[in-house]
Amino acid sequence: MNINSLREQFPALMQHIDGQSPIFLDGPGGSQVPQSVLNAMTAYLGHYNSNLGGAFFSSDKTVELMASARQAAADLLNAPSAQNIVFGPNMTTLTFSFSRAISRQWQAGDEIIVTNADHFSNVSSWQQAAEDKGVKVNTALINEADCSLDMAQFESLLNENTKLVAVTYASNTTGSINDIKRIIKLAHNVGALVYVDAVHYAPHELIDVQALNCDFLACSAYKFFGPHLGIVYAKQAHLEGFTPYKVEPAKDVAPGRWETGTQSFEALAGFISAVDYIAAISELDSSHTRREQLTVAFAKTKKHEMALSEHFLTRLAAYPKIKLLGIDDVTRLAQRTPTFALTFDGIAPRKVSEFLGQQHVCVWDGNFYAQGLCEQLGVLDKGGVVRIGCMHYNTIDELDKLFDLFDALLNTK
Ligand SMILES: Cc1ncc(COP(=O)(O)O)c(C=O)c1O
């Protein structure tokens, strides 16, 4: 992977602030965006800004754009059809809307499972729907050693009353990847549906909704080099079987009936371009399908990200005053994303991120809405953690500069 030529495509990575190159280790909160995505958004707004269903060229173009965006999402997720894709403003809003629709069929005595591994967008939405319906909410815990789901405890919660499992593919705080295929199989064995939050996982690994056999899977384009846009894959039977809240005269045909109001068409244009940006990392020509290109591209970015993780964890081992929450074993890199949750002896997470921010090293501190995880790990009331989040555009050199700053922070403390 030619990291320099990829980095050159990102205006944010090429800028200087106070004469310094900023270092973006804030990817899990939102990734940087290549110029091609910006161009696509400008081109749509500049020439074709319109709406669906008009009798003129820019409206025709908007209809085409919507269809292309659905196809790009289907290629990214390996959905059987573009008609399995629903767009919305962000993952949280879509998840609230799906939870409203799905819970219409729940009854008192039913149960659902949410997890401590999840961002609360995939917890609160279901908890509140359950409360409305008198449905019991069970919480699956994490293994504190590696921060993945505690599978034995999860299995003990499943029973014939379980209607839905809402679970994250990977933790947005510690990077731990859950055995999502097994979770789905176990849930299906008792007849429960599974709603997967793939927001953190999507920039790091290729998703295959057909191989997973998940019922629903949500992600967010601003986490994988695109603009702010939520995406949900759902099985056709569910898009037709459940009834969403919608405006009365709007067409009642899936997937459109799940999309309320006017979509951000410029975001759809940017999203297509973001998928194409990732596909182009493969360097395969157009005789290969976009899915084939994405498969090769993700294999390349994963290899680079694993090298970043290995370097980070190896260097971190020399810092006894910094504690990592999650997988620290360099032989288990396939089970984590390059996202690291840290606590510093005697220094609050906010103080660390402020110190780094002054040097234009961008990292997040806090709980990142992973409230259950931070509570179980005992850091919720201590300011959470410092999150170092690498993307494929980060370099070993940037990580070394980060460790130089850790040295300065720990020495000047
Ligand atoms: C794992 C995870 N799930 C869900 C969300 C919410 O996504 P959105 O901002 O698109 O609503 C986030 C955002 O940070 C996240 O990291």
The ligand as an SDF file (V2000), in Angstrom:
LIG
                    3D

 16 16  0  0  0  0  0  0  0  0999 V2000
  -19.8730    2.1840   17.5980 C   0  0  0  0  0  0  0  0  0  0  0  0
  -20.7430    3.3660   17.3090 C   0  0  0  0  0  0  0  0  0  0  0  0
  -22.0550    3.1690   17.1230 N   0  0  0  0  0  0  0  0  0  0  0  0
  -22.8820    4.1790   16.8400 C   0  0  0  0  0  0  0  0  0  0  0  0
  -22.4360    5.4590   16.7500 C   0  0  0  0  0  0  0  0  0  0  0  0
  -23.4040    6.5440   16.4280 C   0  0  0  0  0  0  0  0  0  0  0  0
  -23.2900    6.8470   15.0800 O   0  0  0  0  0  0  0  0  0  0  0  0
  -23.9500    8.1770   14.4690 P   0  0  0  0  0  0  0  0  0  0  0  0
  -23.0830    9.3090   14.8930 O   0  0  0  0  0  0  0  0  0  0  0  0
  -23.9400    7.9350   12.9920 O   0  0  0  0  0  0  0  0  0  0  0  0
  -25.3270    8.2840   15.0010 O   0  0  0  0  0  0  0  0  0  0  0  0
  -21.0850    5.7340   16.9540 C   0  0  0  0  0  0  0  0  0  0  0  0
  -20.5640    7.1110   16.8990 C   0  0  0  0  0  0  0  0  0  0  0  0
  -19.5460    7.4310   17.3930 O   0  0  0  0  0  0  0  0  0  0  0  0
  -20.2210    4.6440   17.2330 C   0  0  0  0  0  0  0  0  0  0  0  0
  -18.9040    4.8380   17.4310 O   0  0  0  0  0  0  0  0  0  0  0  0
  1  2  1  0
  2  3  1  0
  2 15  2  0
  3  4  2  0
  4  5  1  0
  5  6  1  0
  5 12  2  0
  6  7  1  0
  7  8  1  0
  8  9  2  0
  8 10  1  0
  8 11  1  0
 12 13  1  0
 12 15  1  0
 13 14  2  0
 15 16  1  0
M  END
$$$$
